[in-house]
Amino acid sequence: MAVFRSGLLVLTTPLASLAPRLAPILTSAARLVNHTLYVHLQPGMSLEGPAQPPSSPVQATFEVLDFITHLYAGADVHRHLDVRILLTNIRTKSTFLPPLPTSVQNLAHPPEVVLTDFQTLDGSQYNPVKEQLVRYATSCYSCCPRLASVLLYPDYGIGEVPMEPLDVPLPSTIKPASPVARSPKQPVRGYYRGAVGGTFDRLHNAHKVLLSIACILAQEQLVVGVADKDLLKSKLLPELLQPYTERVEHLSEFLVDIKPSLTFDVIPLLDPYGPAGSDPSLEFLVVSEETYRGGMAVNRFRLENDLEELALYQIQLLKDVKHTENEEDKVSSSSFRQRMLGNLLRPPYERPELPTCLYVIGLTGISGSGKSSIAQRLKGLGAFVIDSDHLGHRAYAPGGPAYQPVVEAFGTDILHKDGIINRKVLGSRVFGNKKQLKILTDIMWPIIAKLAREEMDRAVTEGKRVCVIDAAVLLEAGWQNLVHEVWTVVIPETEAVRRIVERDGLSEAAAQSRLQSQMSGQQLVEQSHVVLSTLWEPHITQRQVEKAWALLQKRIPKTHQALD
C-alpha cells in the first residue's frame, strides 16, 4: 500500500458508536498518511445510494465537542501526523448562522488519499462506494487530481459494527462557566465574537482542541492572542521557542483550514489580560484547566472596568502517555522543547580545512550554565576536550605567546611582584571599557585559536575522532570557524545568577552584570546546532549528553570514523 503525505478521513459512523473504535481507525490512517490528516465528520452518511450524498450540517452538541477532544487526544499517539478536524459543517444553536458553503474549500495541503470508516455489507473494498467517496470528497474540498480512496476497517469482524449509536456518553471534557448540568445531546450556543490565547509553540493537539472549541463557538470573529516578549520569560527553555512570526504562520494556516468562514484577528499577547480584558465586543473566552483562574481574573478585570463578563469555556488538559520523568504529564510545548535537547537543529558546517579524521564541537554557554560539566561528560564518552580557559592561562604565563604583547599594551602595573600577570587587575581595566577590551581580545583570541589548533593536532595524534573546544566566548571570538558544530548549554538567567553567587562569592548585582556583558542564551542558540541544559538532576543531564553523543556518532562522516 502506498504512503501519502496528506489525506482526508471522512467519518460516517455515529459518534457514540465510533468513539471506542477511534484508536484502530487512527492507526490505520497513520499507516497510509505521513504528514497532514484532515478529518471530516459526517455521522450517518451513506455512500451506497445511487445519488451522491450532499454535505449536511452536524449539530454542535457537547457530545460533538467531547468527541473532537477525544479524537485529538487519540491522535497524539501518532505524533508524525498533523491532524486537523474540519469544522465547516458543524453548526451551533444560533439564529445568525451563515449558510453551508456551496464552493469547494481550499486546504493548505490538498489531500492525496481519501479514507473512511464506512462499512460495506460484504466487508470488501467495494468500488462504487469508493467512487462515491472520491466524488463526495472532491465536492467538498480541494484534492489532488488523482485522488486515491481507501475504506478503513478497524479490528472488528463482519456484523460486529453497531449500526445504531450506543447510549454511552463520552467522558465530559468541556465545562461551561455555568454550573448547570448539561447532557451530551444538549446543543452548544453560538456567539458572534470570542477570544482564546496561548503561546502556541509547535502547535500540538492540546492547542488544536482549544482552538477548535473556540472556532465552533464563534460565528463571526475569533481573536487569538499569541504570547510574546515579557510573557515568554517564565517559559521553560524559552531559547527554543519558535519565533513569534513562525508561531503565527502555523497557527493561521491551521485556523483557516478548519473554519475559513471565520474572521481571525491574531495579535501579540503582551500582558495577562490582552484584548479579553478590554474589548467590549467579545462574548466568550476559551481557557484550559490550568488557565481557568486567569479567565476568572479577566472577568474580574472587566467588571472593574464596567464591561460584561465573558462566558468561560474550560477545556480539559490532554494527558501525555509518553512523558518521561522530568516532563509534564500533559501534552505540552514545554515537553516538546525538552525533547529537542541533544537533537541536531541545523546542518553542520563544512570545514575542509580541519583535519579530515577529526570532528570538532564548539561548546559554549552563559556563565553558570554548567558548560564545563557537560565537557567532562563528553570527555567520559571519548571526546578530546580543549579548555580555552587553560589555553588562556598558558598564553598569559611568563614566556607565553600573549605575555609580552599584553604587558606592552596595558603596562607593568598589571603585574604581580613576581612578574606574573594579575588577571583580576587586567579584568578591572577592561571590564565596561569597550575600547580597552577590544585591545585585549585582539591580542588574545588569535593566540588562543592558534593554541587550540595545536591541541587539535595532538588529538589526531592520540587517535581521537571527536574534539570539544570548551569556550564561553566561542561565538564572540569567531572560533566557530574552528568547529563543525556549535553546542550551547542553556539555563534560566535566575538560575545562572544563583550559581555564580554560590560558586564565585559575588553579589547578585555583580553576577547579573557579568551575564549582561556576555551574549545571551537566546543569541547563542540562534547560532547553535545542538542545545543542552543542566537545569535538572545530574542523571537527566547525563542522559541528555548520551543522547546527543549517540546522535553525533550517526552523523559523523565516515572519514572521521576511519580510526575506529
C-alpha positions as CSV (number, residue, x, y, z in Angstrom):
1,M,0.0,0.0,0.0
2,A,1.3,3.4,-0.9
3,V,2.0,6.1,1.8
4,F,0.7,9.5,1.1
5,R,1.8,12.9,2.6
6,S,-1.7,14.2,3.1
7,G,-5.1,12.6,3.4
8,L,-8.8,13.2,4.2
9,L,-10.6,11.0,6.7
10,V,-14.4,11.0,6.3
11,L,-16.1,9.5,9.5
12,T,-19.6,8.3,8.8
13,T,-20.4,6.2,11.9
14,P,-22.5,7.9,14.6
15,L,-20.1,9.4,17.2
16,A,-21.1,7.3,20.2
17,S,-20.5,4.1,18.2
18,L,-17.3,5.4,16.7
19,A,-15.6,6.6,19.9
20,P,-14.5,3.2,21.2
21,R,-13.0,2.3,17.7
22,L,-11.1,5.6,17.1
23,A,-7.7,4.1,18.1
24,P,-7.6,1.4,15.3
25,I,-9.1,3.8,12.8
26,L,-6.4,6.4,13.5
27,T,-3.7,3.8,13.5
28,S,-4.9,2.5,10.1
29,A,-4.9,6.1,8.8
30,A,-1.4,6.7,10.2
31,R,-0.1,3.8,8.2
32,L,-1.3,5.5,5.0
33,V,-0.6,9.1,5.7
34,N,2.6,10.6,7.0
35,H,2.1,14.3,7.1
36,T,-1.4,16.0,7.3
37,L,-4.6,14.2,8.1
38,Y,-7.8,16.2,7.7
39,V,-10.9,14.8,9.4
40,H,-14.4,15.4,8.2
41,L,-17.3,14.5,10.5
42,Q,-20.4,13.3,8.7
43,P,-22.1,10.8,11.0
44,G,-25.0,8.9,9.5
45,M,-23.9,9.4,5.9
46,S,-24.4,6.5,3.4
47,L,-22.1,6.0,0.4
48,E,-24.1,3.1,-1.1
49,G,-27.0,5.0,-2.6
50,P,-27.3,5.9,-6.3
51,A,-27.1,9.6,-5.7
52,Q,-24.1,11.5,-4.5
53,P,-24.6,12.3,-0.8
54,P,-24.6,16.0,0.0
55,S,-22.6,17.5,2.9
56,S,-25.1,18.1,5.6
57,P,-24.8,20.2,8.8
58,V,-23.8,18.5,12.1
59,Q,-25.5,19.9,15.2
60,A,-22.8,21.2,17.6
61,T,-23.6,19.4,20.8
62,F,-21.5,18.8,23.9
63,E,-21.1,15.2,22.6
64,V,-19.5,16.6,19.4
65,L,-17.2,18.8,21.4
66,D,-16.2,15.9,23.6
67,F,-15.6,13.7,20.5
68,I,-13.3,16.3,19.0
69,T,-11.3,16.4,22.2
70,H,-11.1,12.6,22.3
71,L,-10.1,12.4,18.7
72,Y,-7.2,14.8,19.1
73,A,-6.2,13.0,22.4
74,G,-6.1,9.7,20.5
75,A,-4.2,11.2,17.6
76,D,-1.4,12.3,20.0
77,V,-0.1,8.7,19.8
78,H,0.8,9.3,16.2
79,R,2.9,12.4,16.6
80,H,4.2,12.4,13.0
81,L,0.6,13.2,11.9
82,D,-0.6,16.8,11.7
83,V,-4.3,16.1,12.4
84,R,-6.9,18.8,11.6
85,I,-10.6,18.3,12.2
86,L,-12.5,20.4,9.7
87,L,-15.4,22.3,11.3
88,T,-17.2,23.9,8.3
89,N,-20.3,21.7,8.6
90,I,-20.5,21.8,12.4
91,R,-23.2,24.3,13.4
92,T,-24.1,25.8,16.8
93,K,-27.6,26.6,18.0
94,S,-27.9,30.1,16.7
95,T,-30.2,32.4,14.6
96,F,-27.3,34.0,12.7
97,L,-25.7,31.1,11.1
98,P,-24.2,31.6,7.6
99,P,-25.3,29.0,5.0
100,L,-23.2,25.9,4.3
101,P,-20.5,26.7,1.7
102,T,-21.5,25.8,-1.8
103,S,-18.0,26.1,-3.2
104,V,-15.1,23.7,-2.8
105,Q,-12.9,24.6,0.2
106,N,-9.2,25.0,-0.5
107,L,-6.9,23.2,2.0
108,A,-3.3,24.1,2.8
109,H,-2.2,20.6,1.8
110,P,-4.6,19.1,-0.8
111,P,-5.4,15.5,0.2
112,E,-3.8,12.8,-1.9
113,V,-6.0,10.0,-0.5
114,V,-9.5,9.9,1.0
115,L,-10.2,7.4,3.8
116,T,-13.4,6.4,5.5
117,D,-14.7,4.2,8.3
118,F,-17.8,3.4,6.1
119,Q,-18.6,-0.4,6.3
120,T,-19.9,-2.1,3.1
121,L,-22.2,-5.1,3.7
122,D,-19.7,-7.6,2.4
123,G,-16.7,-6.1,4.1
124,S,-14.9,-5.5,0.8
125,Q,-13.2,-2.6,-0.9
126,Y,-16.5,-2.0,-2.9
127,N,-15.7,0.0,-6.0
128,P,-19.0,2.0,-6.3
129,V,-18.6,3.1,-2.6
130,K,-15.0,4.2,-3.2
131,E,-16.1,6.2,-6.3
132,Q,-18.9,7.8,-4.2
133,L,-16.3,8.6,-1.5
134,V,-14.0,10.3,-4.0
135,R,-16.9,12.3,-5.5
136,Y,-18.0,13.4,-2.1
137,A,-14.5,14.4,-1.0
138,T,-13.8,16.4,-4.2
139,S,-17.2,18.2,-4.0
140,C,-16.3,19.5,-0.5
141,Y,-12.5,20.1,-0.6
142,S,-9.7,20.8,-3.0
143,C,-7.9,17.5,-3.5
144,C,-5.1,16.2,-5.7
145,P,-6.3,15.4,-9.3
146,R,-5.6,11.6,-8.9
147,L,-7.3,11.1,-5.5
148,A,-7.0,7.6,-4.2
149,S,-9.6,6.1,-1.9
150,V,-9.5,3.5,0.9
151,L,-12.1,2.0,3.1
152,L,-10.7,1.6,6.6
153,Y,-11.8,-1.3,8.8
154,P,-10.7,-1.3,12.4
155,D,-10.1,-4.6,14.1
156,Y,-13.7,-6.0,14.1
157,G,-15.4,-8.7,12.2
158,I,-18.3,-8.6,9.8
159,G,-21.5,-7.9,11.6
160,E,-19.8,-6.6,14.7
161,V,-20.2,-3.0,13.8
162,P,-23.1,-1.4,15.8
163,M,-25.4,0.3,13.3
164,E,-27.1,2.5,15.9
165,P,-25.5,4.9,18.4
166,L,-24.6,3.3,21.7
167,D,-26.3,5.0,24.6
168,V,-22.9,5.6,26.3
169,P,-21.9,9.3,26.5
170,L,-18.3,10.3,26.1
171,P,-16.5,11.5,29.2
172,S,-17.1,15.2,29.6
173,T,-14.1,17.4,28.5
174,I,-15.8,20.8,28.2
175,K,-17.0,22.8,31.2
176,P,-19.1,25.9,30.5
177,A,-18.8,28.6,33.3
178,S,-22.4,27.9,34.4
179,P,-22.6,25.1,36.9
180,V,-25.9,24.0,35.3
181,A,-25.8,20.3,34.4
182,R,-25.7,19.6,30.7
183,S,-26.4,16.5,28.7
184,P,-24.3,15.2,25.8
185,K,-27.1,15.9,23.3
186,Q,-27.5,19.5,24.5
187,P,-26.9,22.0,21.7
188,V,-24.0,24.4,22.1
189,R,-24.7,28.1,21.9
190,G,-23.1,30.2,19.3
191,Y,-21.6,33.7,19.8
192,Y,-20.6,36.4,17.4
193,R,-17.1,37.1,18.8
194,G,-14.9,35.4,21.2
195,A,-11.2,35.0,22.2
196,V,-8.6,32.4,23.0
197,G,-5.0,32.8,24.0
198,G,-1.8,30.9,24.4
199,T,1.9,30.6,23.4
200,F,1.1,28.1,20.6
201,D,4.6,27.0,20.3
202,R,4.9,24.0,17.9
203,L,1.2,23.7,17.5
204,H,0.1,20.4,19.1
205,N,-3.1,18.5,19.7
206,A,-3.9,20.2,23.0
207,H,-3.7,23.6,21.2
208,K,-5.9,22.2,18.5
209,V,-8.6,21.3,21.0
210,L,-8.5,24.8,22.5
211,L,-8.7,26.4,19.1
212,S,-11.3,24.1,17.7
213,I,-13.8,24.7,20.5
214,A,-13.2,28.4,20.1
215,C,-13.9,28.2,16.4
216,I,-17.1,26.2,16.9
217,L,-18.4,28.8,19.4
218,A,-17.5,31.8,17.3
219,Q,-19.7,32.6,14.3
220,E,-18.2,35.8,13.1
221,Q,-14.8,36.6,14.6
222,L,-12.2,35.0,16.8
223,V,-9.5,37.0,18.5
224,V,-6.4,34.8,19.1
225,G,-3.8,36.2,21.5
226,V,-0.3,34.8,21.0
227,A,2.1,35.3,23.9
228,D,5.2,37.4,23.2
229,K,8.0,39.3,24.9
230,D,7.6,39.5,28.7
231,L,5.1,36.7,28.8
232,L,7.7,34.3,27.4
233,K,10.3,34.9,30.1
234,S,8.8,32.4,32.5
235,K,8.5,29.6,29.9
236,L,10.7,26.6,30.2
237,L,13.6,26.7,27.7
238,P,12.5,30.0,26.1
239,E,15.5,29.9,23.8
240,L,13.9,27.1,21.9
241,L,10.6,28.8,21.4
242,Q,9.6,29.3,17.8
243,P,9.8,33.0,16.7
244,Y,6.5,34.9,17.1
245,T,6.1,35.2,13.3
246,E,6.6,31.4,12.8
247,R,4.1,30.6,15.5
248,V,1.6,32.9,14.0
249,E,2.1,31.5,10.5
250,H,1.4,27.9,11.6
251,L,-1.5,29.0,13.7
252,S,-3.1,31.0,10.9
253,E,-2.8,28.1,8.4
254,F,-4.5,25.8,10.9
255,L,-7.3,28.2,11.7
256,V,-8.1,29.0,8.1
257,D,-8.1,25.2,7.3
258,I,-10.5,24.2,10.0
259,K,-13.0,27.1,9.6
260,P,-12.5,29.5,6.7
261,S,-15.8,31.3,7.3
262,L,-14.5,33.0,10.4
263,T,-12.5,36.2,10.6
264,F,-9.4,35.7,12.6
265,D,-7.6,38.5,14.4
266,V,-4.3,37.1,15.5
267,I,-2.4,39.6,17.8
268,P,0.6,39.6,20.1
269,L,-0.4,39.0,23.8
270,L,1.8,41.3,25.9
271,D,0.0,41.2,29.2
272,P,-2.1,38.6,31.1
273,Y,-5.4,40.3,30.2
274,G,-4.9,41.1,26.5
275,P,-7.9,42.1,24.4
276,A,-10.2,39.8,26.5
277,G,-9.8,42.3,29.4
278,S,-10.8,45.4,27.4
279,D,-12.7,44.6,24.2
280,P,-16.5,45.2,24.8
281,S,-17.5,43.3,21.7
282,L,-16.2,39.9,23.0
283,E,-18.7,37.5,24.4
284,F,-16.7,34.3,25.4
285,L,-13.2,33.1,26.3
286,V,-11.9,29.6,26.0
287,V,-9.4,28.5,28.6
288,S,-7.7,25.3,29.7
289,E,-7.8,23.8,33.2
290,E,-4.6,25.5,34.2
291,T,-5.5,28.9,32.8
292,Y,-9.1,28.9,34.2
293,R,-8.0,31.1,37.1
294,G,-6.6,33.6,34.6
295,G,-10.0,33.6,32.8
296,M,-11.7,34.4,36.2
297,A,-9.2,37.2,36.7
298,V,-10.1,38.6,33.2
299,N,-13.7,38.7,34.2
300,R,-13.0,40.5,37.5
301,F,-10.9,43.0,35.5
302,R,-13.8,43.5,33.0
303,L,-16.3,44.1,35.9
304,E,-13.9,46.6,37.4
305,N,-14.0,48.5,34.1
306,D,-17.8,48.3,33.6
307,L,-17.7,45.6,31.0
308,E,-19.8,42.5,30.9
309,E,-18.3,39.2,32.0
310,L,-17.3,36.7,29.3
311,A,-18.8,33.2,29.1
312,L,-15.9,30.9,30.1
313,Y,-15.4,27.5,28.5
314,Q,-12.9,25.4,30.3
315,I,-11.1,22.6,28.3
316,Q,-9.7,19.5,30.0
317,L,-5.9,19.0,29.6
318,L,-4.8,16.2,27.3
319,K,-2.7,13.6,29.1
320,D,0.7,12.7,27.6
321,V,1.1,9.0,27.9
322,K,4.7,9.2,26.6
323,H,6.1,11.7,29.0
324,T,9.3,11.0,30.8
325,E,10.2,11.6,34.4
326,N,11.2,15.2,34.0
327,E,8.4,16.2,31.7
328,E,4.8,17.3,32.4
329,D,2.1,14.6,32.3
330,K,0.0,16.8,29.9
331,V,0.5,17.4,26.2
332,S,2.8,20.4,26.4
333,S,5.1,22.5,24.3
334,S,7.5,22.6,27.2
335,S,7.9,18.8,26.9
336,F,8.4,19.1,23.1
337,R,11.2,21.7,23.7
338,Q,12.8,19.3,26.2
339,R,12.8,16.6,23.6
340,M,14.7,18.9,21.3
341,L,17.7,18.9,23.7
342,G,20.5,17.0,22.1
343,N,19.0,16.9,18.6
344,L,20.6,18.5,15.6
345,L,18.8,21.7,14.9
346,R,20.5,22.8,11.7
347,P,23.1,21.3,9.2
348,P,26.7,21.2,10.4
349,Y,29.4,23.4,8.9
350,E,31.6,22.0,6.2
351,R,35.2,22.5,7.3
352,P,37.5,21.0,4.7
353,E,40.4,23.0,6.2
354,L,40.2,21.0,9.5
355,P,41.9,17.6,10.0
356,T,39.9,15.1,7.9
357,C,39.9,12.4,10.7
358,L,38.7,14.8,13.5
359,Y,35.2,16.1,14.1
360,V,35.2,19.3,16.2
361,I,32.4,20.5,18.5
362,G,32.5,24.0,19.9
363,L,30.8,24.0,23.4
364,T,29.6,27.3,24.8
365,G,27.0,28.8,27.2
366,I,26.5,31.7,29.5
367,S,28.4,31.9,32.8
368,G,27.0,29.4,35.3
369,S,25.3,27.3,32.6
370,G,27.2,24.1,33.5
371,K,29.2,24.1,30.3
372,S,32.4,22.7,31.9
373,S,30.4,19.8,33.5
374,I,29.0,19.0,30.1
375,A,32.5,19.0,28.7
376,Q,33.6,16.5,31.3
377,R,30.7,14.2,30.5
378,L,31.6,14.3,26.8
379,K,35.2,13.5,27.8
380,G,33.9,10.5,29.7
381,L,32.2,9.3,26.4
382,G,35.5,9.6,24.5
383,A,35.9,13.2,23.3
384,F,39.2,15.1,23.5
385,V,38.4,18.3,25.4
386,I,40.3,21.6,24.9
387,D,39.6,24.1,27.7
388,S,40.0,27.6,26.3
389,D,40.5,29.0,29.8
390,H,43.5,26.7,30.3
391,L,44.9,27.9,27.0
392,G,44.4,31.5,28.1
393,H,46.4,30.8,31.3
394,R,49.2,29.3,29.2
395,A,49.2,32.3,26.9
396,Y,49.3,34.8,29.8
397,A,52.2,32.9,31.6
398,P,55.7,34.5,31.5
399,G,57.2,33.3,28.3
400,G,53.8,32.6,26.9
401,P,52.8,34.0,23.4
402,A,50.5,36.7,24.9
403,Y,52.6,37.8,27.9
404,Q,54.8,40.4,26.2
405,P,52.0,41.9,23.9
406,V,49.6,42.2,26.9
407,V,52.3,43.9,29.1
408,E,53.2,46.3,26.3
409,A,49.5,47.2,25.7
410,F,48.5,47.6,29.4
411,G,51.7,48.5,31.3
412,T,53.7,46.8,34.0
413,D,51.2,47.8,36.7
414,I,49.1,44.8,35.8
415,L,51.9,42.5,37.1
416,H,52.3,40.8,40.4
417,K,55.7,41.4,42.1
418,D,56.9,38.1,40.7
419,G,56.1,39.3,37.2
420,I,53.0,37.2,36.6
421,I,50.1,39.0,35.0
422,N,47.4,39.8,37.6
423,R,44.3,38.8,35.7
424,K,42.0,40.5,38.3
425,V,43.7,43.8,37.8
426,L,43.7,43.3,34.0
427,G,40.0,42.4,34.1
428,S,39.1,45.5,36.1
429,R,40.9,47.6,33.4
430,V,38.9,46.2,30.5
431,F,35.5,45.5,32.1
432,G,33.0,48.0,30.9
433,N,35.5,49.7,28.6
434,K,34.9,48.5,25.1
435,K,38.0,50.1,23.7
436,Q,40.3,48.5,26.2
437,L,38.5,45.2,25.9
438,K,38.9,45.1,22.2
439,I,42.7,45.8,22.5
440,L,42.9,42.7,24.8
441,T,40.7,40.4,22.7
442,D,42.6,41.4,19.5
443,I,45.7,40.1,21.2
444,M,44.3,37.0,23.0
445,W,41.7,35.5,20.7
446,P,44.0,34.8,17.7
447,I,46.6,33.3,20.1
448,I,44.1,31.0,21.8
449,A,42.8,29.9,18.4
450,K,46.4,29.0,17.4
451,L,46.9,27.1,20.6
452,A,43.6,25.3,20.0
453,R,44.7,24.2,16.6
454,E,47.9,22.7,18.1
455,E,45.7,20.8,20.6
456,M,43.6,19.5,17.8
457,D,46.7,18.2,16.1
458,R,47.5,16.4,19.4
459,A,44.0,14.9,19.5
460,V,44.7,13.4,16.0
461,T,48.0,12.0,17.2
462,E,46.2,10.3,20.1
463,G,43.7,8.8,17.7
464,K,40.7,10.8,18.8
465,R,37.9,11.4,16.3
466,V,35.8,13.9,18.3
467,C,37.2,17.1,19.8
468,V,35.4,19.5,22.0
469,I,36.5,23.1,22.4
470,D,35.1,24.4,25.7
471,A,34.8,28.2,25.2
472,A,32.5,30.7,26.8
473,V,33.4,33.3,24.1
474,L,33.4,30.8,21.2
475,L,31.0,32.9,19.0
476,E,32.2,36.3,20.1
477,A,35.7,35.3,19.2
478,G,34.7,33.9,15.8
479,W,36.0,30.5,16.7
480,Q,33.0,28.8,15.1
481,N,35.4,28.7,12.1
482,L,37.3,26.0,14.0
483,V,34.4,23.7,14.5
484,H,31.9,21.6,12.6
485,E,29.1,22.2,15.1
486,V,28.3,24.7,17.9
487,W,26.7,23.2,21.0
488,T,25.2,25.5,23.6
489,V,24.3,24.9,27.2
490,V,21.3,26.9,28.4
491,I,19.7,27.6,31.8
492,P,17.4,30.4,33.1
493,E,19.2,33.6,33.9
494,T,17.9,33.5,37.5
495,E,19.5,30.0,38.0
496,A,22.7,31.3,36.4
497,V,22.9,34.2,38.8
498,R,22.2,31.8,41.8
499,R,25.1,29.5,40.6
500,I,27.5,32.4,40.1
501,V,26.8,33.8,43.5
502,E,27.3,30.4,45.1
503,R,30.4,29.5,43.1
504,D,32.3,32.7,42.9
505,G,31.1,34.6,46.0
506,L,29.8,37.5,44.0
507,S,26.8,39.7,44.8
508,E,23.6,39.2,42.8
509,A,24.2,42.6,41.1
510,A,27.8,41.6,40.2
511,A,26.6,38.2,38.8
512,Q,23.9,39.9,36.7
513,S,26.4,42.4,35.5
514,R,28.7,39.6,34.3
515,L,25.8,38.0,32.4
516,Q,24.9,41.3,30.8
517,S,28.4,41.6,29.4
518,Q,28.0,38.3,27.5
519,M,25.9,37.1,24.6
520,S,22.5,35.9,25.9
521,G,21.4,32.3,25.8
522,Q,19.0,33.3,23.0
523,Q,21.7,34.8,20.9
524,L,23.9,31.7,21.4
525,V,21.1,29.3,20.5
526,E,20.3,31.2,17.3
527,Q,23.8,30.2,16.0
528,S,23.8,26.7,17.5
529,H,23.5,23.2,16.1
530,V,22.7,21.4,19.3
531,V,21.3,22.7,22.6
532,L,21.7,21.1,26.1
533,S,20.6,22.1,29.6
534,T,21.8,21.3,33.1
535,L,18.6,22.5,34.7
536,W,17.6,19.1,36.0
537,E,19.2,16.4,38.1
538,P,22.7,15.1,37.1
539,H,21.4,11.8,35.8
540,I,19.0,13.6,33.5
541,T,21.9,15.8,32.2
542,Q,23.9,12.6,31.6
543,R,21.0,11.0,29.7
544,Q,20.8,14.2,27.6
545,V,24.5,14.2,26.8
546,E,24.5,10.5,25.9
547,K,21.6,11.1,23.5
548,A,23.5,14.0,21.9
549,W,26.6,11.8,21.7
550,A,24.8,8.9,20.1
551,L,23.1,11.1,17.5
552,L,26.5,12.7,16.8
553,Q,28.1,9.2,16.1
554,K,25.4,8.6,13.5
555,R,26.0,11.7,11.5
556,I,29.8,12.0,11.7
557,P,31.1,11.5,8.2
558,K,32.8,8.2,7.6
559,T,36.1,9.9,7.0
560,H,36.1,10.8,10.7
561,Q,35.4,7.2,11.7
562,A,38.3,5.8,9.8
563,L,40.3,5.3,13.0
564,D,37.6,3.2,14.7
